[in-house]
Structures are given as C-alpha cells and as structure tokens.
Amino acid sequence: MTSARKGELVVQRLESLFGNVAFDDDYWRERNEPFWLIAETILSQNTSSANSRAAFRTLFSKYQTVEAVSLADVQDIERAIKQAGLYETKARSIRAVASEILEKYEGDTWSFIGGSYQSARERLQKVSGVGPKTADVVLLFARDFEIIPVDTHVFRVSRRIGLAPQKGGYDAVKMALEDEIPPGKRKFAHLALIRLGREICVARGPQHWKCPLTDLCDYYQATSCRATNTS
C-alpha cells in the first residue's frame, strides 16, 4: 500500500462512516459576509463547539454589521462572548479584524481575504489573535482553497493513523495531509477527521471497536502488538 493510497482509503472509509459532513456556516453565507466566519472561527479556539456557537449567536444578535463591531466597546464584546472562554483575547481579536476591514478595505471583507492563498493567509495572520489555523479555516470555507486546516483533533488523528509525521508543527502536518488527500476531498477530510477525533479517536481511551480505520492505523497496530506481547 502506497502512502497516497492510504490517504485515499482513509477518506473512503470516513465517507462510508459519516456520509456528508457539513460545516454550519449559514450566518455568513446568507449575508455574503465572511467577517462572521472569521469571528466564529476565532470564537471556536480552545473551547467546545457548543460554547463557541452560543457565544457567536449572542455576538451576532448584538452587532449586526462589521461597522457595529468595529465601533463597539471591547468590554461589551467580552460580555457578549464570555461563554466561549478566553473572551478578553478573543474580543480584542474580533474587534481588530473589524477595524482592519473598515479602515483599510472600506468595509469589504472579501477584499480583505482576497488575492492568492499565500497573500490572504499572511494578511489574516497579521491581525492579533489570528493564527495559521484560523486563517486556513476562513480560506477553506470562504475561498474554497484546496487546503486542510489542522486543529487539535486533526493533529492527533492524522499522526495516529500515520498520515502525518510524529514530529513537526502545524505546517508540517498540513503539508503531509495535503500530499495524502487528493484535491476535491480536502474539505471533507478536514471535517471528517475532526468528527473522528471528537467521537471515536479521542485523546484518552480511543474507541477502536467503532473505528473503520484500525487496519490502516499505525497507532492501533502498535498498541495491539504491545498488548499481544505482554499477554
């Protein structure tokens, strides 16, 4: 089995397991305003999806436009998003993005995230609190670039399976996954690996009996071998 074939098999198995995995991005798509995607992605950092979504709904109900967020008192934003955790840092980042869009791009978020992948990514990361994962999530869903953002779950699962190196940071794992997963399947792979990490391949006590990837998984093979040798 070649490395590329392994990546394709992983995608096929996850498609059979999960079917179509969708990203809930109705808010920003309905309004054609990717600022809300940026805000929601910032809120999702280091918290549960339930908490980040609740905080986002409160933020959106209070501030309907980029300009309103830009003009808001940062402490008011903090109170609106408190449920997401790290609310002081996240509030500053969200308002900083809004101010950048208003002051430098005349309120046009599409111009702010426009251009090539590399230039848009660098522009996003210049805003305090926006790292490579946040930038990549925005560019995957707003611009449909063929990339695979790497969150905590994707890190863990891809390394366990053997799709990414055990050493190396964000970009090393991202590049390895993009070598493994063919174009056209990368958005699905990003979402499916996250779901796998949340529901089955959890950090402690992964539920191997539920996983369709055990015959492909380096971690499972190694742990099974150790269990056999010690029995």
N, C-alpha and C positions, 0 to 999 in steps of 0.2 A: 504493500500500500504506500503510495507516494504521499508526501506532505500535502500537496494540493488536493488529492483525492480525499484525504482525511477531512479537510475543511468542508468539502462539498458534502460528504456523508453526514457530518455534524449538522449542517443546515437541513438536509433532507429529513433526518430523524427529528429535529426540532419542529419542522413544518408538520410532520405527522403527529407529533405530540401536542402542539399548541394550536395548529391551524393558523389563521391570520391573526397576528399580534399587532394591534393598532396603538398609535400614540394619541392620547387625548389632547388635541390642540384646537378644539372648536373655537375658543375665545378669540385667539388672534387670527385664525383663518376667516372667521365670519366678518371680521372688521378689516381684514387685509393689513394688519398692523403687527409686524413682528417684534415690536418693543415688548408686547405682552409675553411673547415666547421667551425673550431674554429675561424678563422679570421672573417668570415662572421657573426657568432653569436655575437662576440664582437662588430662588427660594428652596429649590429641591436639594441644595447642597447640605450634606451631613444631617439629614432628617428623613422621616418616613414620607412616603407619597401622600398619605392621608393628612399629615400635618402641613405639608407644603401646599397641597391643593386648598385646604381650608384657609390658610393664610392668603393664598392668591385670590380666592373669591372675595375675601374681605378687602384686600387691596384694590381689586378691580371695581367693587361696588362703591368704594370711596373716591377713587380717582379714575375718571373715565377716559382721560387723554394723557398723552405724553407731556403736554404742557402742564397739566394739573400736577403730575408727579414732580416735574422739574421745579415748580413753584412751592411745593409743599414743605412744611417744616419737617426736618428729618425725624424729630421725635414723634410727630404724628404718624409718619410712615412706620416707625418702630412699633408703635402701639397696634397698628393695623396688621402687622405681620408677625407679631410676637410668637404665635403658635409654631412658626417654622424654626424657632431656635436661632441662635447667633444673629438675632434680629438687629442689633446695632450695626454690625458689619454689613449685613445684607441690605439694610435700609440705606446706608451710605452708597453702596454699590448701585442700587436701583436708581437712586436719585442722580448719581453721577452719570449713568448711562442716559437718562432722560435729558439731563443738562447738555451732555455732549451732542445729542441728536438735535436739540433745539438750537444750540449756539453755533454749531459748525455745519449742520446739514439742513438747516431751515425746517426742522421737524420731520424730515423724510428719513425714516428708519431704513427703508430699502437702499437709499444711497449710503447710509452708514455701514451696512453689511454688504455693499455691492463690490464689484470687481472680482479679481481672481480669488481662489480659495486662500492662498497664502496671504495676500494683502488684506482680505477681510478678517482673517484669523488674527493677524498681527494688530489690526485696528481694534478689534474687540478686546484683545488682551492688554491693551494699553489702559483700559478702564480699570480702576482699582476694584479688586474682588472678582474679576473675570479671568479665570484660568483657562488652560487648554481644553478641559472637558466641557466647560460651559460654552466656550466659543464653538467647539465642534458640534455640540448638540444643536445649537442655533443654526449652524451652517448646513447640517444634515437635513433638518426638518424645514427650514425656510428656503434654502437654496438647492436642496437635493444633490449636494456633492456626494460622490461615492467614497464615503469615509465611514469609519467605525469609532465613535467616541467610546472612551474607556472609563467606566465608573468602577466603584469598589467590587461590584458583583462580576463585571466583565473581567477585571484583573484576576480575581480568584478562579473563576470558572475556566477561563482560557488557559491559565497556567496549569490547572489540574488536568485538563484534557490533554494538554501538550500542543496547543495551537500557538502558544506564545512562550518566549523564553522565561526561565525562572528568575533571571536577573535582568535589570534594566528598568527604566522608568516608563512614564506614560507613553512617550513617542515610540519607544522600542516595542511595547506591546501593541500599540495601534498599527505600526508598520507591519508587524508579523501577522496580525489578523487580516489586514488588507491584502497581504500576499496569499493568505489561505482562503479567504472568502471572495468569490467572484463578484464583479460588478453586477448590480441588479439584485443582489441578495444581502447587501451590507446593512441596509436599514433594518431589514427583518432580523439579521444576525444580532445587531446591537440590542434590539428589543427582546429577542428570544433568549439571549444569554443573560440579560438582566432578570427576566422572569425565571429562568432556570436557577439562577443564583438565589433568588428570593424564596422560591417554593421547594426546591429539591436539593441543589448543591449548596446548602447553607454553610456558613463558616464552621460551625461546630456540629458534628453529627450529621453529615450529609446522608440523605435518604437514598442509598444506592438502589434499593429494590424498586424505586419509582423511576429510575433514570434509564433512558433508552441508549445511553452512550457508554455503558460500562466496558464493552469490548473495545472501544476506541480510546478509553480514558487512561492516561499514564498513571494518575493518582490511584484509581481503583485497582489497576493491575499491580502496582507496588504494594498497596495496603493488603490486598488479597494474598500476595506472595508472602508478606511478613506474617500474616495470620496463619497461613499454612505451615510455615517453617517453625512457628512457636507452639503449634498444637500437638 
